[in-house]
Amino acid sequence: MPTFLIDIPDEKHAKHFLQLVEHLSFVKQITTQKEKQPKLRKHQHYSQEELETFIATFPATKLWTYSEVQKTFPHESRIELFNHQLICMPSPSLEHQEIVFDLAISMKNHASQTNMGKVIISPFDVKFDEGNVVQPDIIYVSKENEDKIDKKCVKGSPDIVVEVLSSNKKDDLEKKKDLYEKNQVPEYWLVNPKKQAITVNVLEQTKYAVFSEATKKGTVKSSVLGGFVVWLENLFK
């Protein structure tokens, strides 16, 4: 006898459905999602295993929205959404965090001194739509676009996103690049600590093209944040 899993997110309609089918002879067992799910504790930090275990209690085919994620995980900051699918991000390495911090400080100092905009460090959401929400390591939003920033997220495309490689898989990075390209983020930085390399991509019409890149030594520069230059010898110490 096959097993059927029916996902009815609204509890009122789920109870009504159970009343309709419980008299059927082939219905041997009825369980609700609410009964199966463990409750997250009320503190603000969960281990990677705890979070992944809790997420696994939901059907793999469930299409999540940003609003649902905010309600279900109100204090959790390590979740991204790709095409309505949950992505649970691992904790970054010390090397990763040091590079993010140093690069963000340099970018923030330049943006502040030139009065060009705001620099935000992860974790902070970039919400492209209800099904696609990511947390770039560094976000730059120009002064002209600061109305996109609210208390919880950047609504729409920032001017620059920076991703620093850590334990991210190659296909995850390609997904992010495609997402940034699709949403016309003007500039996308990819920092590779292992190779001590930085690539700065800018949009040319609708596709990214390399604007500036260097490995181990030399400089890279931004097209969007005018005058901002990074010396690789200073970043990869």
C-alpha positions as a printed NumPy array, in Angstrom:
array([[  0.   ,   0.   ,   0.   ],
       [  1.595,   3.319,  -1.04 ],
       [  2.018,   6.16 ,   1.438],
       [  0.758,   9.618,   0.551],
       [  2.045,  12.824,   2.099],
       [ -0.314,  15.774,   1.752],
       [  0.977,  19.185,   2.805],
       [ -1.762,  21.532,   4.024],
       [ -0.066,  24.486,   5.724],
       [ -3.308,  25.952,   7.1  ],
       [ -4.223,  24.073,  10.311],
       [ -7.964,  24.815,  10.045],
       [ -8.214,  23.289,   6.568],
       [ -5.985,  20.376,   7.601],
       [ -8.371,  19.436,  10.421],
       [-11.32 ,  19.638,   8.035],
       [ -9.509,  17.36 ,   5.564],
       [ -8.763,  14.804,   8.307],
       [-12.454,  14.666,   9.225],
       [-13.345,  13.91 ,   5.6  ],
       [-10.881,  11.048,   5.112],
       [-10.679,   9.34 ,   8.509],
       [-13.614,   7.014,   7.708],
       [-11.956,   5.643,   4.537],
       [-10.904,   1.994,   4.885],
       [ -7.494,   2.438,   3.29 ],
       [ -6.494,   5.225,   5.689],
       [ -4.435,   3.368,   8.312],
       [ -2.688,   6.28 ,  10.037],
       [ -3.016,  10.053,  10.102],
       [ -0.316,  12.341,  11.474],
       [ -0.014,  16.092,  11.259],
       [  3.096,  18.101,  10.546],
       [  2.604,  19.928,  13.825],
       [  2.817,  16.634,  15.747],
       [  6.017,  15.559,  14.043],
       [  8.   ,  18.772,  14.292],
       [ 10.234,  19.406,  17.289],
       [ 10.008,  22.865,  18.769],
       [ 12.909,  25.228,  18.425],
       [ 14.116,  26.579,  21.711],
       [ 13.589,  30.248,  22.442],
       [ 17.247,  31.229,  22.59 ],
       [ 18.859,  32.774,  19.534],
       [ 21.482,  30.2  ,  18.585],
       [ 21.098,  26.638,  17.335],
       [ 23.758,  24.188,  16.28 ],
       [ 24.047,  23.298,  12.607],
       [ 22.734,  19.812,  13.386],
       [ 19.715,  21.146,  15.311],
       [ 18.774,  23.497,  12.511],
       [ 19.182,  20.904,   9.76 ],
       [ 17.191,  18.345,  11.787],
       [ 14.329,  20.772,  12.266],
       [ 14.29 ,  21.791,   8.591],
       [ 14.244,  18.085,   7.607],
       [ 10.879,  17.656,   9.353],
       [  9.25 ,  19.672,   6.587],
       [  8.525,  18.1  ,   3.178],
       [ 11.458,  18.495,   0.798],
       [  9.045,  19.845,  -1.819],
       [  7.78 ,  22.627,   0.427],
       [  7.997,  26.039,  -1.195],
       [  9.062,  28.554,   1.422],
       [  8.483,  32.296,   1.425],
       [ 10.508,  34.94 ,   3.222],
       [  7.519,  35.725,   5.436],
       [  7.267,  32.054,   6.502],
       [ 10.981,  31.877,   7.269],
       [ 10.715,  34.975,   9.463],
       [  7.854,  33.42 ,  11.438],
       [  9.327,  29.917,  11.697],
       [ 12.908,  30.969,  12.489],
       [ 12.514,  34.43 ,  14.058],
       [ 15.999,  34.51 ,  15.568],
       [ 17.97 ,  32.425,  13.073],
       [ 20.348,  34.289,  10.759],
       [ 21.913,  31.425,   8.77 ],
       [ 19.137,  30.707,   6.288],
       [ 18.951,  31.72 ,   2.628],
       [ 16.235,  31.083,   0.037],
       [ 16.836,  29.982,  -3.548],
       [ 13.695,  29.524,  -5.631],
       [ 11.653,  29.035,  -2.422],
       [ 14.028,  26.303,  -1.154],
       [ 15.737,  26.648,   2.239],
       [ 19.527,  26.743,   2.344],
       [ 21.111,  26.344,   5.795],
       [ 24.538,  27.973,   5.823],
       [ 27.425,  26.519,   7.871],
       [ 29.384,  28.7  ,  10.265],
       [ 32.299,  30.402,   8.472],
       [ 35.971,  29.839,   9.238],
       [ 38.173,  32.291,  11.143],
       [ 40.136,  33.083,   7.965],
       [ 36.897,  33.83 ,   6.142],
       [ 35.704,  36.191,   8.868],
       [ 39.019,  38.035,   9.105],
       [ 39.01 ,  38.722,   5.368],
       [ 35.371,  39.812,   5.401],
       [ 36.021,  42.149,   8.332],
       [ 39.164,  43.75 ,   6.854],
       [ 37.618,  44.217,   3.411],
       [ 34.387,  45.604,   4.867],
       [ 36.282,  48.123,   7.039],
       [ 38.247,  49.357,   4.009],
       [ 35.096,  49.647,   1.908],
       [ 33.155,  51.342,   4.722],
       [ 35.928,  53.882,   5.373],
       [ 36.04 ,  54.798,   1.696],
       [ 32.246,  55.035,   1.379],
       [ 32.024,  57.182,   4.528],
       [ 34.851,  59.518,   3.59 ],
       [ 33.387,  60.106,   0.137],
       [ 29.783,  60.157,   1.408],
       [ 28.815,  57.622,  -1.267],
       [ 26.646,  55.165,   0.66 ],
       [ 26.418,  52.403,   3.281],
       [ 28.399,  49.198,   3.751],
       [ 26.693,  46.325,   5.586],
       [ 28.358,  43.131,   6.784],
       [ 26.732,  39.68 ,   6.939],
       [ 24.447,  38.378,   8.3  ],
       [ 21.966,  40.755,   6.674],
       [ 19.318,  39.719,   4.153],
       [ 19.046,  40.847,   0.56 ],
       [ 15.466,  40.184,  -0.493],
       [ 15.019,  40.004,  -4.249],
       [ 11.527,  38.52 ,  -3.873],
       [  9.607,  36.234,  -1.476],
       [ 11.391,  33.128,  -2.752],
       [ 14.945,  34.44 ,  -3.201],
       [ 16.734,  35.899,  -0.192],
       [ 20.504,  35.76 ,   0.28 ],
       [ 23.162,  37.048,   2.657],
       [ 26.254,  38.263,   0.805],
       [ 29.331,  38.624,   3.016],
       [ 29.452,  42.369,   2.288],
       [ 26.775,  44.641,   0.839],
       [ 27.23 ,  48.146,  -0.513],
       [ 24.209,  50.38 ,  -1.145],
       [ 24.78 ,  53.769,  -2.727],
       [ 23.364,  56.928,  -1.212],
       [ 20.859,  57.137,  -4.065],
       [ 19.476,  53.696,  -3.171],
       [ 19.48 ,  53.879,   0.634],
       [ 15.667,  53.819,   0.657],
       [ 16.006,  50.084,  -0.163],
       [ 17.391,  49.422,   3.328],
       [ 15.068,  48.673,   6.22 ],
       [ 15.685,  47.17 ,   9.67 ],
       [ 15.746,  43.557,   8.454],
       [ 16.884,  43.535,   4.842],
       [ 17.828,  45.266,   1.638],
       [ 14.727,  45.192,  -0.551],
       [ 15.916,  44.702,  -4.086],
       [ 19.38 ,  44.824,  -5.595],
       [ 22.317,  46.426,  -3.749],
       [ 24.959,  48.242,  -5.784],
       [ 27.753,  45.81 ,  -4.818],
       [ 27.766,  42.321,  -3.313],
       [ 30.904,  40.569,  -2.082],
       [ 31.211,  36.813,  -1.579],
       [ 34.264,  35.354,   0.184],
       [ 34.843,  31.663,  -0.5  ],
       [ 34.772,  29.391,   2.511],
       [ 33.018,  26.017,   2.518],
       [ 30.612,  27.055,  -0.249],
       [ 30.218,  24.532,  -3.016],
       [ 30.909,  25.547,  -6.598],
       [ 27.304,  24.975,  -7.689],
       [ 26.057,  27.186,  -4.817],
       [ 28.35 ,  29.967,  -6.006],
       [ 27.103,  29.603,  -9.553],
       [ 23.519,  29.851,  -8.292],
       [ 24.352,  33.066,  -6.469],
       [ 26.139,  34.552,  -9.455],
       [ 23.153,  33.716, -11.668],
       [ 20.792,  35.213,  -9.09 ],
       [ 22.811,  38.436,  -8.873],
       [ 23.006,  38.622, -12.641],
       [ 19.27 ,  37.988, -13.047],
       [ 18.474,  40.755, -10.557],
       [ 20.955,  43.117, -12.185],
       [ 23.26 ,  43.736,  -9.225],
       [ 25.737,  46.177, -10.826],
       [ 28.911,  44.751,  -9.275],
       [ 29.803,  41.325,  -7.846],
       [ 33.089,  40.575,  -6.069],
       [ 34.385,  37.019,  -5.632],
       [ 37.221,  36.628,  -3.113],
       [ 39.167,  33.35 ,  -3.03 ],
       [ 41.358,  33.105,   0.114],
       [ 42.924,  29.792,  -0.925],
       [ 44.2  ,  31.197,  -4.217],
       [ 44.621,  34.691,  -2.739],
       [ 42.63 ,  36.055,  -5.65 ],
       [ 39.896,  38.64 ,  -6.184],
       [ 37.672,  39.018,  -9.234],
       [ 35.454,  42.069,  -9.676],
       [ 32.571,  41.482, -12.1  ],
       [ 30.401,  44.252, -13.506],
       [ 27.273,  44.126, -15.617],
       [ 27.667,  44.735, -19.3  ],
       [ 24.088,  45.032, -20.494],
       [ 22.635,  41.927, -18.764],
       [ 25.724,  39.714, -18.227],
       [ 28.722,  39.907, -15.929],
       [ 32.154,  40.634, -17.333],
       [ 35.463,  40.84 , -15.474],
       [ 36.292,  44.464, -14.698],
       [ 39.309,  43.966, -12.432],
       [ 41.179,  40.944, -11.067],
       [ 44.456,  40.007,  -9.413],
       [ 46.12 ,  37.061,  -7.698],
       [ 48.513,  37.176,  -4.703],
       [ 49.757,  40.713,  -5.389],
       [ 48.708,  43.944,  -7.019],
       [ 45.376,  45.726,  -6.784],
       [ 41.749,  45.418,  -7.773],
       [ 39.346,  48.331,  -8.072],
       [ 35.634,  48.982,  -8.071],
       [ 33.682,  50.399, -10.976],
       [ 30.639,  51.312,  -8.876],
       [ 32.363,  52.64 ,  -5.742],
       [ 34.58 ,  55.17 ,  -7.457],
       [ 38.156,  55.377,  -6.197],
       [ 37.971,  52.225,  -4.053],
       [ 41.107,  50.109,  -4.457],
       [ 42.216,  46.968,  -2.572],
       [ 45.853,  45.868,  -2.248],
       [ 45.941,  42.065,  -2.159],
       [ 49.148,  41.971,  -0.083],
       [ 47.297,  43.858,   2.693],
       [ 44.174,  41.689,   2.577],
       [ 45.825,  38.253,   2.367],
       [ 48.322,  38.597,   5.206]])
